[in-house]
Amino acid sequence: MTISFHRRNENADNLKVDCLRMPQLADNPQVLAALADGTLDWATSFIPDIDNTFVAKDPEHHKYWFTPSSLVSFQVSQITPDENNRKAFTDVNFRRALSMLIDRQTIVDIAGYGYPLVNEDPASLGELYKAFANPEVETQYGQYGKFDLEAAVALLDESGYVDGDGDGFRDNPDGTPIAIDIMVPNGWTDWIDAVQISIESLTEAGLNVKMSTPEAAVWTQNLIDGTYSMTLNALASAANPYFPYIRSFNPGDFGKSRFTAPHWENAEVMTLLDQYTQSKDPAEQKSLMDQLQLIVAEAMPIIPVYNSPSFYEYNTSRFTGWADAENPKYSPVVSNANPARLLQLLDLDPVAQ
């Protein structure tokens, strides 16, 4: 987006910005070119190696700020048609071991170009909702959110997941085989890379794992129906953790939404969420959210990996007043889904020429 100041109407004396131009750019490389040469003032786009491809072109004026946004997590279906996998997936110790086998930092560094923020919170809140975080979650369950191959192997051993038939792969405690297919959409290269990285550590721990990449529509329907084994899934951000919790765990959405893909149900969670919406007392709301986090962290129905960033690039050569990490007054992402972008627009001041 380019911004200009023309004083073209009768109210111009009260305006700081009176014109927005939105050039039609077909893809990310075109956006990058327009950012790098200073054509754009404001953008929301994935830019690979942004410090070299954008900032270095004009370090004084080319800026960016990536804020934590949607949660990306590994999920297993607790209603998968594969009876043997279902035995493992409904065991919290198996899910905890899976979580400790996920090398989140490597995924962020390689698959995400270093842009996402690692999420090691067993309650799934992470950096995005750190203001709501219950410190007891880290104290009691924090170890299950961290990459630890040795501890994961020990937990699998202690829980009876050993190679019972000598084929080189771990089986269920009753001797039935476990064979996990991690499903992600075709063409989603960052997620495909994340799965490939994870398969290395999962295989090293003795699990039989492979990846499949159906078209996105097929993947979505499998998540809705619960007819998958394991997947990566994303959940949009919100103002507080109520939204991701209700979207993830509401049994009323089973069979309707991919966001409830694990098909994990807990009556106490739903009761606490309902009480949260009925309360106007901040102290009571905090207590309810603290309880929710402990339940989710203990059960670990989803395995957080990282929070995707909200991409936001800007150019200070023509306008000032941009939100940034030192002044995070609102989300400045220039997207139709972000009403706060209008607040950013109103805060801009033209640079004297």
C-alpha positions as CSV (number, residue, x, y, z in Angstrom):
1,M,0.0,0.0,0.0
2,T,1.2,3.5,-0.8
3,I,0.0,6.5,1.1
4,S,-0.1,10.1,-0.1
5,F,-1.2,13.6,1.0
6,H,-2.8,15.8,-1.6
7,R,-5.1,18.2,0.2
8,R,-7.8,17.7,-2.3
9,N,-11.0,18.3,-0.4
10,E,-12.6,20.9,1.8
11,N,-11.7,19.1,5.0
12,A,-8.0,18.8,4.1
13,D,-6.8,21.0,6.9
14,N,-8.0,18.4,9.4
15,L,-6.4,15.5,7.5
16,K,-3.0,14.0,7.9
17,V,-3.6,11.4,5.2
18,D,-6.2,11.7,2.5
19,C,-5.3,9.2,-0.1
20,L,-4.5,5.5,-0.1
21,R,-3.2,3.8,-3.3
22,M,-3.3,0.0,-3.5
23,P,-1.2,-1.3,-6.5
24,Q,-2.2,-4.6,-7.9
25,L,0.7,-7.0,-7.1
26,A,0.4,-10.6,-8.2
27,D,2.7,-12.4,-5.8
28,N,5.2,-12.1,-3.0
29,P,8.2,-11.4,-5.3
30,Q,6.3,-8.4,-6.8
31,V,5.6,-7.1,-3.2
32,L,9.2,-7.6,-2.3
33,A,10.4,-5.6,-5.3
34,A,8.0,-2.7,-4.5
35,L,9.0,-2.7,-0.9
36,A,12.7,-2.8,-1.7
37,D,12.6,0.1,-4.1
38,G,10.6,2.2,-1.7
39,T,7.4,2.2,-3.8
40,L,5.3,0.9,-0.9
41,D,4.8,2.6,2.5
42,W,2.9,-0.2,4.2
43,A,2.6,-3.9,3.5
44,T,1.7,-7.3,5.0
45,S,3.6,-10.0,3.2
46,F,5.9,-12.9,3.7
47,I,9.4,-11.7,2.8
48,P,12.2,-14.3,2.8
49,D,15.4,-13.2,4.4
50,I,13.9,-9.9,5.2
51,D,16.9,-8.2,6.7
52,N,18.9,-8.7,3.5
53,T,16.2,-8.4,0.9
54,F,14.3,-5.4,2.4
55,V,15.9,-3.7,5.4
56,A,19.4,-3.6,3.9
57,K,18.1,-1.6,0.9
58,D,17.5,1.4,3.2
59,P,18.3,0.6,6.8
60,E,17.2,4.0,8.0
61,H,13.7,3.8,6.7
62,H,12.8,0.2,5.9
63,K,11.3,-1.4,9.0
64,Y,9.3,-4.4,10.1
65,W,7.6,-5.8,13.1
66,F,6.4,-9.4,13.3
67,T,3.9,-10.0,16.2
68,P,2.8,-13.4,17.4
69,S,-0.4,-14.6,15.8
70,S,-2.1,-18.0,15.0
71,L,-1.0,-21.1,16.9
72,V,0.4,-24.0,14.8
73,S,0.3,-27.3,16.6
74,F,0.6,-31.0,16.0
75,Q,-2.6,-32.8,16.6
76,V,-3.7,-36.5,16.8
77,S,-7.2,-37.7,16.3
78,Q,-8.6,-39.4,19.3
79,I,-11.4,-40.9,17.2
80,T,-9.1,-42.1,14.3
81,P,-10.5,-45.2,12.6
82,D,-7.2,-46.9,13.1
83,E,-7.9,-48.7,16.4
84,N,-4.3,-49.4,17.2
85,N,-3.3,-45.7,16.7
86,R,-6.3,-44.7,18.7
87,K,-5.0,-46.7,21.7
88,A,-1.8,-44.6,21.7
89,F,-3.4,-41.2,20.9
90,T,-5.8,-41.4,23.8
91,D,-3.0,-42.0,26.2
92,V,-1.7,-38.7,27.7
93,N,1.8,-40.2,28.2
94,F,2.1,-41.0,24.5
95,R,1.0,-37.5,23.6
96,R,3.5,-36.0,26.1
97,A,6.3,-38.1,24.5
98,L,5.3,-36.9,21.0
99,S,5.5,-33.4,22.3
100,M,9.0,-33.9,23.7
101,L,10.1,-35.3,20.3
102,I,9.2,-32.1,18.4
103,D,12.3,-29.9,17.8
104,R,10.5,-26.6,17.8
105,Q,13.5,-24.3,17.4
106,T,14.8,-26.2,14.4
107,I,11.3,-26.1,12.8
108,V,11.2,-22.3,13.4
109,D,14.7,-21.7,12.1
110,I,14.5,-23.9,9.0
111,A,10.9,-24.3,8.0
112,G,9.9,-20.8,9.2
113,Y,13.0,-18.8,8.2
114,G,13.3,-17.8,11.9
115,Y,10.1,-15.8,11.8
116,P,7.6,-17.7,14.0
117,L,7.9,-17.8,17.8
118,V,8.5,-21.1,19.5
119,N,5.5,-22.2,21.6
120,E,6.6,-24.6,24.4
121,D,3.5,-24.0,26.6
122,P,1.7,-27.2,27.4
123,A,-1.5,-25.1,27.8
124,S,-0.9,-23.7,24.3
125,L,-1.0,-20.0,25.3
126,G,2.6,-19.1,24.5
127,E,3.9,-15.6,23.8
128,L,0.6,-14.5,22.3
129,Y,-1.3,-14.8,25.6
130,K,1.6,-14.5,28.1
131,A,-0.4,-11.9,30.0
132,F,-2.9,-14.7,30.9
133,A,-0.3,-17.4,31.7
134,N,-0.6,-19.4,34.9
135,P,2.9,-20.0,36.2
136,E,1.8,-23.3,37.7
137,V,1.6,-24.7,34.2
138,E,5.3,-24.3,33.6
139,T,6.1,-25.6,37.1
140,Q,4.0,-28.8,36.8
141,Y,4.0,-29.6,33.1
142,G,6.6,-27.4,31.4
143,Q,9.0,-30.3,30.7
144,Y,6.4,-31.8,28.3
145,G,6.6,-28.8,26.0
146,K,10.3,-28.9,25.5
147,F,12.3,-30.9,23.0
148,D,14.0,-33.7,24.9
149,L,14.7,-36.9,23.0
150,E,16.1,-38.8,25.9
151,A,13.2,-38.0,28.2
152,A,10.7,-38.8,25.5
153,V,12.3,-42.3,24.9
154,A,12.3,-42.9,28.7
155,L,8.6,-42.0,28.9
156,L,7.7,-44.3,26.0
157,D,9.7,-47.1,27.6
158,E,8.1,-46.6,31.1
159,S,4.6,-46.5,29.5
160,G,5.0,-49.8,27.8
161,Y,5.6,-48.6,24.2
162,V,8.4,-50.9,23.2
163,D,9.2,-53.0,20.1
164,G,7.4,-56.2,20.9
165,D,7.8,-58.0,17.5
166,G,11.3,-57.0,16.6
167,D,10.4,-55.0,13.5
168,G,12.3,-52.0,14.8
169,F,9.3,-49.9,15.7
170,R,7.5,-49.3,19.0
171,D,4.2,-51.0,19.6
172,N,1.3,-50.4,21.9
173,P,1.6,-52.0,25.4
174,D,-0.7,-54.8,24.3
175,G,1.7,-55.5,21.3
176,T,-0.5,-54.1,18.5
177,P,1.5,-52.0,16.0
178,I,1.5,-48.2,15.8
179,A,1.9,-46.7,12.3
180,I,1.5,-42.9,12.1
181,D,0.7,-41.0,8.9
182,I,1.3,-37.2,9.4
183,M,-1.1,-35.5,7.0
184,V,-0.5,-31.9,5.7
185,P,-1.7,-30.1,2.6
186,N,0.1,-30.4,-0.7
187,G,2.1,-27.3,-1.5
188,W,2.2,-26.0,2.1
189,T,6.0,-26.1,2.0
190,D,6.7,-24.7,5.4
191,W,4.5,-27.3,7.1
192,I,5.9,-30.0,4.9
193,D,9.4,-29.0,6.0
194,A,8.2,-29.0,9.7
195,V,6.9,-32.5,9.3
196,Q,10.1,-33.8,7.7
197,I,12.1,-32.3,10.5
198,S,9.8,-33.9,13.1
199,I,9.9,-37.3,11.4
200,E,13.6,-37.4,12.0
201,S,13.3,-37.3,15.8
202,L,10.1,-39.4,15.9
203,T,11.9,-42.1,13.9
204,E,15.0,-41.9,16.0
205,A,12.8,-42.6,19.0
206,G,11.5,-45.8,17.4
207,L,8.2,-44.7,16.0
208,N,6.9,-45.8,12.6
209,V,6.0,-42.5,10.9
210,K,5.5,-41.2,7.4
211,M,3.9,-38.2,5.7
212,S,1.1,-37.8,3.2
213,T,0.2,-34.6,1.3
214,P,-3.4,-34.6,0.0
215,E,-5.0,-31.5,-1.5
216,A,-6.1,-28.9,1.1
217,A,-9.8,-29.7,0.7
218,V,-9.2,-33.4,1.4
219,W,-7.0,-32.6,4.4
220,T,-9.6,-30.3,5.8
221,Q,-12.4,-32.9,5.5
222,N,-10.2,-35.5,7.2
223,L,-9.7,-33.1,10.1
224,I,-13.4,-32.3,10.4
225,D,-14.3,-36.0,10.4
226,G,-11.4,-37.1,12.6
227,T,-10.3,-39.7,10.0
228,Y,-6.6,-38.8,10.1
229,S,-3.8,-40.0,12.4
230,M,-1.6,-36.9,13.0
231,T,-1.5,-33.5,11.4
232,L,-0.3,-29.9,11.7
233,N,-3.2,-27.5,12.2
234,A,-3.5,-23.7,12.7
235,L,-5.8,-21.7,14.9
236,A,-6.4,-18.0,14.5
237,S,-5.4,-15.5,17.2
238,A,-7.8,-13.6,19.4
239,A,-7.8,-11.0,22.2
240,N,-7.7,-13.6,24.9
241,P,-7.4,-17.4,25.3
242,Y,-11.1,-18.0,25.5
243,F,-11.5,-18.0,21.7
244,P,-8.8,-20.7,21.0
245,Y,-10.0,-22.9,23.8
246,I,-13.7,-22.8,22.8
247,R,-12.8,-23.2,19.1
248,S,-10.6,-26.2,19.9
249,F,-12.6,-28.1,22.5
250,N,-16.3,-27.4,21.9
251,P,-17.9,-30.7,21.2
252,G,-20.8,-28.8,19.5
253,D,-18.3,-28.2,16.7
254,F,-17.2,-31.8,16.3
255,G,-17.8,-32.8,12.7
256,K,-18.2,-29.2,11.6
257,S,-14.8,-27.5,12.0
258,R,-11.2,-28.5,11.5
259,F,-10.3,-26.6,14.6
260,T,-11.8,-29.4,16.8
261,A,-9.7,-31.9,14.9
262,P,-8.4,-33.8,18.0
263,H,-12.0,-34.5,19.0
264,W,-10.9,-34.2,22.7
265,E,-13.8,-33.6,25.0
266,N,-13.7,-32.5,28.6
267,A,-16.9,-31.4,30.5
268,E,-15.0,-29.5,33.1
269,V,-13.3,-27.4,30.4
270,M,-16.7,-26.5,28.9
271,T,-18.2,-25.6,32.3
272,L,-15.2,-23.3,33.1
273,L,-15.5,-21.6,29.6
274,D,-19.2,-21.0,30.2
275,Q,-18.5,-19.5,33.6
276,Y,-15.8,-17.3,32.0
277,T,-18.3,-15.7,29.7
278,Q,-20.8,-15.1,32.5
279,S,-18.3,-13.4,34.8
280,K,-17.5,-9.6,34.8
281,D,-15.1,-9.9,37.6
282,P,-11.5,-9.8,36.4
283,A,-10.3,-11.7,39.4
284,E,-12.8,-14.5,38.8
285,Q,-12.0,-14.6,35.1
286,K,-8.3,-15.0,36.0
287,S,-9.1,-17.8,38.3
288,L,-11.2,-19.6,35.7
289,M,-8.5,-19.2,33.0
290,D,-5.8,-20.4,35.4
291,Q,-7.9,-23.6,36.0
292,L,-8.5,-24.1,32.3
293,Q,-4.8,-23.9,31.6
294,L,-3.9,-26.5,34.1
295,I,-6.5,-28.9,32.7
296,V,-5.3,-28.4,29.2
297,A,-1.7,-28.7,30.1
298,E,-2.2,-31.9,32.1
299,A,-4.1,-33.6,29.2
300,M,-2.1,-32.0,26.4
301,P,-4.8,-32.7,23.7
302,I,-2.8,-30.6,21.2
303,I,1.0,-30.2,20.9
304,P,1.9,-26.6,20.4
305,V,4.8,-25.9,18.0
306,Y,5.0,-22.2,17.3
307,N,2.9,-19.0,16.8
308,S,3.0,-17.8,13.2
309,P,3.9,-14.1,12.9
310,S,1.6,-11.4,11.6
311,F,3.7,-9.9,8.8
312,Y,4.0,-6.1,8.8
313,E,6.5,-4.0,6.8
314,Y,6.7,-0.2,6.7
315,N,8.7,2.7,5.3
316,T,9.4,5.8,7.4
317,S,10.8,8.0,4.6
318,R,7.4,9.6,3.9
319,F,5.4,9.0,7.1
320,T,6.0,8.5,10.8
321,G,3.8,7.3,13.6
322,W,4.1,3.6,12.9
323,A,3.4,1.0,15.6
324,D,6.4,-1.1,16.5
325,A,7.8,-3.3,19.2
326,E,8.7,-0.3,21.4
327,N,5.2,1.2,20.9
328,P,2.8,-1.8,20.5
329,K,-0.3,0.3,20.7
330,Y,-2.4,-2.0,18.4
331,S,-2.0,-4.5,15.5
332,P,-0.8,-2.5,12.5
333,V,-1.3,-5.4,10.0
334,V,-2.9,-4.0,6.9
335,S,-5.6,-6.6,6.4
336,N,-9.3,-6.6,6.0
337,A,-9.5,-8.9,9.0
338,N,-7.8,-6.3,11.2
339,P,-10.0,-3.3,12.0
340,A,-7.1,-1.8,14.1
341,R,-5.4,-0.9,10.8
342,L,-7.6,2.2,10.7
343,L,-6.1,3.3,14.0
344,Q,-2.6,3.0,12.5
345,L,-3.8,5.1,9.5
346,L,-5.0,7.8,11.8
347,D,-1.7,8.0,13.6
348,L,0.4,8.6,10.6
349,D,2.1,12.0,10.0
350,P,3.6,13.0,6.7
351,V,7.3,13.8,6.8
352,A,8.1,17.4,5.9
353,Q,9.6,17.5,2.4
